[in-house]
Amino acid sequence: MRHRVQLSVALLVAATFIACSAEPQLAPGHVAGWSFYGGDAGGRRYSPLDQIDSANAASLEVAWQIRTGDLDADPPPPGHMAFQATPILVDGQLILPTPLGRILSLDPETGEELWRFEATVREHRYPEFTSRGVASFVDSELDEGAPCHTRIFAATVESRLFAIDVRTGLPCAGFGSGGEVSLREGMDRIDTPWTFTISSPPVVAGDLVVVGSALGDNQRVEAPRGVVRAYDVHTGELEWLWDPIPADPEQAMHEGWQPEQARRTGAANAWAPLSFDAERDLLFVPTSSPSPDYYGGERLGSDRYANSVVALRASTGELVWAFQLVHHDLWDYDTPAQPTLAHVRREGRDVPVVVQTTKTGLVFVLHRETGEPVFPVEERPVPASDVPGEEAWPTQPFPTATARLVPNALRPEDVFGLTPYDRGKCRERIASLRNEGMFTPPSLQGTLAYPGIAGGSNWGGVAIDPERRLIVANVTNLAFEVRLIPRDDFEREREVEGVLREYAPQHGTPYGIMREPILGPFFMPCTPPPWGMLVAISLDTGAEVWRRPFGAAPDQLPLPAWIEPGLPSLGGPIVTAGGVVLIGASMDGRFRAFDVETGEELFRDKLPAGGNATPMTYRLDETGRQYVVISAGGHGKLGTRRGDYVVAYALPGGIRE
């Protein structure tokens, strides 16, 4: 509370000083937008703007705030809806999607709504209920004032891809059918509307718009296949598709699959954002685990191309290279974050790389043109499965030079608790589980999954500061229990209630699955804090530069107010040339600024709802203000406060000369 009061006083003093002074003169400086979901096509989440810097970030204030109206929808939106959108700046407008299929255009200086497109979403049973962003395309074949000269591509949770005129918000009639393409067309195994959906933004690659997909986990072996598809930006015609699971029996045999199992298995989809390197005509695809996540007896082998970073020739869909991050995934260790394109300095040269963070907390740095590790990676032996029918892969890849974002071992004596009682209960729980390191296979007795499915890194990915040579990531540090349940016992056991406990049937296998975070009697994690962190590592060496707990204790936890344990987060950071990391993401619902060189917190403010999105920033003219915008709508599964707000921050009057 003292910190908040001090901060409020500081802001009040600053505001009073400005109000009592002459009209402030704004210092000229860089002008920059944010035309891609990740800031640029390679997802660096970096801005060259420096009006907001480490010396003045404490003076940030709300410049404008609007509501999208999603919470007032009829029927009401589902409780697990998550507003995770990052706007883009196109044609002098802020464009963003909402989970309910709305596309909004806002005045970037006032937040005033300019137009809205309605693709109303009526079905609310999607397991992943969000829409993280949109993409834009400028059609050089059309006159500048012609309809759809600049078009917005947006995909809804109902798997509908729209092309929209940026000036009017009207659909582009020549694209698909009346401006729309059904992404379910040509897909099989979609027996319910919510089986197959889209959560991440489309990617424009030349004259193509490319989409991945989000699929419901752990329901059955024969899930929809995780194809990546490219459509003509003008007509909406399908130009190519790439399937991560080989359908050809001869190919499957050589690609780490059993041919008949490869025919039945689904998923390995790309639900996280894709990246594009126009110079090299390369599209970078983060693939997930094949179906189902926790039992691989129906997909024996390494499951090559699943759980990988894959480079495709963007113009044709041809496979160029692939690097597998997890072999034969049994832990739901999807590739969760956008592959981020950067350069590292090696022997005086700039080497083009892909930086890929993972749920395991391991960081891989791969050569962009070949997929070869730029920082060394070694295969290490990992535990075997003791479950009948399962054959865990005997080794897993471990980077040897890059810092681990989170711990990957938890012993009973390491547990957290406020009292001897809850520490004892946590010790008993951890000791009861199979626990032989990060890649301990799921078991019938119960296995410690650490890191768990929520992190290390998740879809928020990283931000890269190319000047200070830093990678900045927000990470989550929680332990889970995973337990396989024999088919005959599954229906009876799933009736057992538990805080945050999840069950899934895994039809087509001998086992269902139970998973849940490991909590003590007072519903606090048994994992030692911090439970959420910001971490900076060197882009050129992989060494850790700083880390700090990220997230203040919510009111419901019985912790002293001065303790900041770090909390789980969903969302991502951005970095600016002003030396500032800007992020919402944390469960505590606050928006923060940090010094990128030291990790020192510079600013925090309570958002009107959970800020579980990645922010963006822009400056429209040399004498104007630099704005930072974040969607604040909460995240149903994370438990943050719900809302439908978009909030813009700026300095009060800009920088004084």
N, C-alpha and C positions, 0 to 999 in steps of 0.2 A: 504494500500500500504506500510506504514511504517513497519508493521509487516512482510510483505513478503520480503522487502529489508533486514531487520534485520536478518531474517531467512536465506536468501541467503548468507549474509555476514558470518554468523556463519558457514554455511556449507562450504563456500569457505575457511575460516580460518582452519577448521578441515581438509579439504582435503589437503590444502597446508602443514599442519603440518605432515600429514601421508606421503605425497609424498617426503618430505625432510628428513624423518627419515629413519632409517634402515628398512629392510623388517619386517613388523609387525608380531609378534608372536601371534597366536591365542590361547586363553585360552581354555583348555579342558573343556568340559561340557556335558550336557545331549544331547543325540541323540533322536529325535522323529519324527514321520511322521504324516500324516493326512489321514487315510485310509477310513474314512467315510465322507459323505457329511457334517454332523454336528460335525466332529472331532472324535466322537465315536458313537456307535450304539444308545446311548441315547441322542445325540444331545446337549452335554454340550458346545461345541465350546470353549474348553479349551485346552491349550498346556502346558506341563511341561517345555518348553524351557524358558531359562532366559538370553540368550546372549543379546537380546534386552531388556533393562529395562528402568525404569523411569529416570535414570541418563544419558543415552546415546541415547534415542529414537530421540532426536532432530537432530542427525547426520545421520538418515536414508537417503539413496539415491537409485536411480533406478539402479538395478543390471543388468536387461535385460528387453526387451520389444519386443513382437511379435504381428503380426496381424493374425487373423484366415482366412481372405479372404471373410467373409460373405458379406461385403459391396460391393464386386466386383462381386457378383453372377449375373447370367443371367437366368431368369429375376431378376431385382433388388428386394431386400427384402422389405417387407411392412414397412410403416412408423411407425407402432405401435410395431414393433419387439423390444424385450428387451433381452439383453445379461446379464443373471443373474447367470451364472454358477459358482460353487465353485469346483475347481479341487480336485481330490484325488491323493495321492501318493501310487502307487502300483508297486512292482517289480522295484523300482528305476526309475519310470516314473511318470510324471504328466499326468493324464488323465482327460479330460473335454469334455463336449458336447457343441455344438453351436445351436442356434435356428433353423438353416437350415438343421439339421440332420447330421452334421459332428461330428465325435469323433476324438479328437486329442491326440496324445502322444507326450510329450515334454521332452527334457532333463531338469531335475530340476535345474541344475546349469547354463545353458546357454540359455534355451528357444528354443534350436534347435528342429525342428520337426523331430520326429523319424518315425512316421507313421500317416496316417489318414484313417478313415473309412468314406465312403460316403453313407448316406441313404438320398439322395437328396429330400428335401421337395419342391414340386412344387405348392401346394395349399396354398394361402397366406391369406385366409379370416378367419383364426381362431381368436376368440376374445382374447384369451390368447396366445401370440406367444413367447414362451420361452422354455428353457430346463435348469433346475437348477442344475442337477448333474447326476452322474452315481454311480453304486455300483459294488463291486468286490466279487469274490468267488474263493477260492482255493479248487480244487477237489482232496481230499486225495486218491481217488480211482485210480488216474492216476499217472504215473511216473512224476518226476519234470520237465523233459525236453519234455514231451509229449504235442502235440497241445491241447490247452484249459485247461491245468493243472490249470492255473489261467485265469479266464474269467471276462470280463467286461459286465455288464448288462446296457443297455441304452434304453430309451424309447423316441420316437420322438413325436412332436405335431400331427403327423398323426396317432397316436395310434398304433405304431409298436414297439414291444419289441425285442431287438437284444441281442444275446450273441456273444462276440467277444474275440478272443485270445489276451491276453495282450502282447505277444511277437511280433506278426506279424500284428495285426489289421485285421486279416481275420475272417470271421464268423465261429462259431462253428457248423459244419454241422449237428451234432446230435440233436441240439436244434430246436424244431419246424420244419419248412420247410426251410432247408438251412440256419439255424441260426436265424430264425425270427418267431415270433408269432404275429398274428394280434389280437390286443386287442379289436377290434370291433366284433370279432366272438362271437356269442351267445348273443350279446346285441341287444335289440330292440329299437325302436323310434329314431334311428339314420338316419334321412332322408336327412341330408346334411353332407358332410365330416367334417365340422367344428363344428358340434353339440357336439362331444365327443372327448376329447383330453387328453394329459398327459403333466403336467408342472413340477412336482416334481420328484425327483429321485426314482427309485425302491429301495426296501429294501430287503436284503438277510437275511432270518431267518432260520438258519439250512440249510436244503436241499431244501428250497423253496425261490423263488423270488416273492415278493408281490408288487402289484401296486394299487393305487387309481385311481382317474380321475379328470379332470377339465371339467366342463360343462358350456355352455353359460347360463348366468343368465337371468331370467325375460322374456323369450320368450313365454313360455306356461306352462300350468299346467302339461301336459303329457310329461315331459322331460325324457330323459334316467334316469334310476335308478342308484344311486351312489354306486354300488357294489364294494367291495374290493375283489381282486382275488389273489390266490396264485398258482404259477406254479412250477413244478419240475425243479430244476436248470440244470439237465442233459438233459431231454427230451423236456421240454417245455409243458408237459401235464398239464391241469388244475387239481389241487388237491382239492381245496375248494374255495367257494365264500361266502361272508357274505353281506347281503342286510340290510342297516339301516332302511328300511321301511318294516314293517311286511306285507307279502303277505297273510298269513293265516287269514281269517276273525275272528276266535276265538282269535288268538293272538293279532290282531290289536285292538280289543275291550279292551283288558287289557293293552295295551301299549300306550294309549293316542291318539288313532286314531279312526276315523269313518271308518269301514271296506271298504265301497265302495270308499270312498275318498282315502284311503291308496292304493287301487288298481290302481288308476289313477295317483296319485302324483309321481313325480320323484325327482331326485337330492338327497340332504342330503349326497352328495359325499365327499370324502376326497381328496381335492386338495392340501392341505399343506403336508409337509413331515411327514412320519410315524416314530416311534421309536421302538426299539426291546430290550427286556431284556432277554438275552439267559439263564441266571440262572433260571429264573422263567417261561421261555417259554411263555412270554407275548408280544403281539404286541399292540402298543398304536396308536389309530386311531383318528385323529381330524376331526369330521364331520361338514358339512356345513348346510345351511338352505334348507328345502324342496322347491320345485318349486310351484309358483314363490315366490320371496323374500318378496314383500311388501303387498300382499293381501293373507290372510289365510282362507278366507271363504270356499275355496275348500279343506281345510285340517284342519278342526276344531279339537281342542284338544291340548294337550301339544306337540304333534309330537315327542314323546320320541325316543331317539337315534340320532335324528338330533341335530345339534348345541351342540355336546357333546364331551367329551373324552371317548373313548370306549377301553376297554382292551379285546382282543381276545386271546384265546389259539393259539399260532402261528402255532403249528404243525397240528391243526385240523380246525381252524376257529371258534371254539366254543366261544360263548359270555361268558366272565367271570364277567365283571361288566361294568357299564356305569354311567357317571355323566353328567347330562344336565346342560350346562352353560347358556342357554337362552331357555325359554319355548315359544313355538309357535312364532318363530322368525318372526317379521314384519319389520326388520330394516337392513337386509343383514349383521347381526352380525355373520357371519361364524366363525368357529374356525380356525384362519388363520395361526397359528404358530405351529411348531413341538412340540409335548409334550416332555418336557425336563426332563430327569431322573437325580435325585440327591438324597442326604441324608440330612435331617435336624436333628439337635440335640435337643432331647426332654428328659428332666430329665436324662441326662447323657448317653442317648442311641442314636445311629444313626438310624433314621427311613427312610426307602426307600420311596421316593415320586415321584410324577409327578408334575412338575411346568408348569402351562398352562396360558400363557398370551392371551389377547383377544382384539378385536376391541373396546370394551367398556372401555378399560384401567383398568379393574379389573384383579387381579392376584389370581388364584386358586391354592392351594397346596393340593394334594390329596394323600392318602396312595396308594402306588403302587400295593399292593396286594388286596385291598378291594374297592378302590375308595372313601372311606370315607374321608371327609375333615380333614386334620391335623390341619390347621388353620380354625377357625370357619366360617361357612357360614349360613346366615339366609335368609329366604324368607320374602320379603317386598312387601306390596301392591303397585301396579303401576296403571297408568290411564287406564280407559276403552276406547274402540274404539267408535267413533260416526259415523262410516261408516256402512250403511246398509249391512247386511250379514256377517259382521266381528264380531268375539268374541275374543278379546285379552285375554291372560291368566292373571288372576287377581294378580299374584305375580311373582317376579323374584328373583333369588339368588344373594346375595351380601356378599362377604367376609368381615368380620368385623375386621380382624387383619392386613391384608396386605395393604400396601400403594396403593392408586390409581395412576396409571401412568399418567393420564391426568385429567383435570377437567371434570365434567359431568353436569354442569349447566351454562347457559349463559343468562344473563338478558339484556334488552335493554340498561340499563345504564352502562353496562360493556364493550361495544363495543370499537373497536380500529379504529382510523383514524388519519391522519396527520393534518387535519384542521377541524374546526367546521362543514364545509359543508359535508365532507365525513362521519364524525361521526354521523351527523344528518341523513343521508341517511341510514347508517347501523342501527341506532336505529329504524327508520321507518320499515325497512325490518324485523328485529327481532320481533318487536311488532306486525307485521301483521300475524305472524305464531302461530299455536298452539304450546305451549311450557310449558309442565308440568314435565320436567325432562327427563332423559336419555331414558326412555322407553315410551315416548309419542307416541301413534300409528300414522301411516300415516293417513292423512285426505284429504278431498276435498279442504279445504281452503289453505293447505300447512302446514307442520309440521317442526319444528326445529329438525334436527337429529344431536345430539351432545353428544358424539363423532360421527363423520360421518364415512362413509364406509372406509376411508383411515386409520383409526386408532382410538385410541391408538396404539396397537401393530399390526404388519402385519407379512408376511411370513418370515421375517428375524429372528423373534423369539428373544431369549435371549442367553446370555453367562453366564456361572456359574463359579465363582472362588471358588474351594473347599477349598483352603487354607485360603483365607481372608473371606470366608463365605458370598459371595455377588452374587446377581443376577443383571446383567446389561442388560438394554433394551433400544433400540432407539424407540421413539414414535412420532406420529404425532398428532397435536392438531388443527383440523379444523372443522368448522360447515358447515352443508349441509342443503338445503331445500329438502324435499321429498313431492311430491303432487300426489295424485291419480286423474286420469282424466277419467270421464265417457266414456264408449266405443264409444258412438255416437259422442263425441267431440274429440276423440283422434287424428284422422288423421289430422284434421284441426289444432289442437294445436301444433302438432309436427313440423309444418312448422315454428314455431316461433324460431328464432335463439337466441343463448345465449352463452357467453363464458363458455366453459366446460360443457354445459348443455347436459344431456343424456335423451333419451326417450326409453322406452321399452314397447312392446304391452301387455304382460301378457295374451296371448290368453287363452281362457277357463274361464276367470273371467270377471266381469262387468267393470273392470278398467284397463287402461294403467297407466304408471308411468312416472313422470318427476323427475329427481334429479340433483342437481348442487351445487357446493361449493358456499357459501355465500360471495360474494366479494363486495367491495365498488366501488365508481365511478372511482377510480384510479387503479382498478383491484388488490387491496391488500385485504387480508382476513379481514372480520369484526371481526373475533375472535381475542382477545388480544394475542400478542406474549408472549412467544415463540411459534412458529408454529411447531417446532421440538425440541426434547430434548433427551439427554441421561440421564437415571435415574438408580441409583443403590439402591437396597433395600437389607436388611439383609436376608440371607437365613434362619436363625434360628428364627427370630422374625417377619419378614415381614415389619419392619419399614423402612422408607426412610433414606438412608445414605447421599446421595447427588443427586443433579440434576443440569444440566447446559444446556443452549441453545446450539443447535447443528445445525450449518449451517449459513454461511455468506450471506448477502443480495446479490442477483444477480444484475448485472448491470442494468437490466430493471426496477428494483424497485426504486422509487424516495426517497431513504433513504440515510442518511449520511454514508460514507464508514466505520466509526468507530462503527456503530450499527450492532450487530450480533443478528438478531431477532430469529434465529432458523428456519429451513426450513423443510417442509415435506421430508420424506426420504423413500426409499425402498431398502432393503438390511439388513444385520445384523452385529452385533459386534462379535469379538472373544476376549478372554482374555488369557494372558500367565502368567506363574509363575514369569516372570520378573516384574509383576505388571503393565502391559500395556494393555489397551483396544485399539484394532486396528479396524478401520471401514472406509468404503467409504460412500455409501448409500445416502448422502444428495443431494438435488437439485443443490447445488453449485459445484458439480463435483470435490470435493477435497478428498484426502485420509488423515486420521488423526490418531494420537496416543494420548491417554489420560492416565493420572495416575489413576489406578483403585481404589486407596484408597481415592483420593480427587476430581477426576473429572477434574483436571487441564489439559489443552491442552498442549501437549509436542511437537507436530509436525504436520504440514500440508503441502500438496503438491498438485498442480493442476494436475489432471489426464488428459490424452489425450482425454478422453470421460467420460461420466457419469459412476461412479463406483457403479452402483445399483445392486451389488452382495455382497455376504458375503465372506470375505477373508479367507485364510488358511495359515498355517505356518509349517515349517519343518526344520530340520537340519540333514544332511546326515552322518556326521562323527564328532568325538569328537573335531577335530581341524578345522572344516569347519565353514562356515557362516550359520547363521539362516536366512532363506528367508521368506518373507511374500508376498503372491501372491494374486492379485485381478483381476477379469475380468472387463474391462472398455469398455463397449459398449453402454451405455446409455439406456434409457427407453422411448419409444415413447410416452406413455400416461403421464408420469411424465414430459416430455418436456426437459430432459437432453440431452446433446450433444451426437449424435450417433457415434459409432465407432465399431471396432471389435478387440480391443486390449486385451492382457493379459500382466500385468505389475508385475514385481518382485522387491521388495525392500530388502535391506540388509544394514548393517553397512559397512562403507568404510574400507575394510580389516579385519573386525571382531573386537574383543575386544583385546586390548593390555594388556599384563601381566605387 
